[in-house]
Amino acid sequence: MPDETTLDALVKRILAFAPERLAIELNREVAPRAHWSHTKLREGDRIEVVHFVGGG
């Protein structure tokens, strides 16, 4: 990934997911959505993305 990539950029530009249906864990801690735009990713970070799917 390019240097200075934020969680927000990862979700919208790289993964192309709808952010409303996601939860992200960064280095074993839930990353609050309000912080995504200024949380920069660093080499060695561990990211888990959970995508919620509706059903019925």
Secondary structure, DSSP 8 states (H G I E B T S, - for coil): --TT-BHHHIIIIII---GGGEEEEETTEE--GGGGGG-B--TT--EEEEE-----
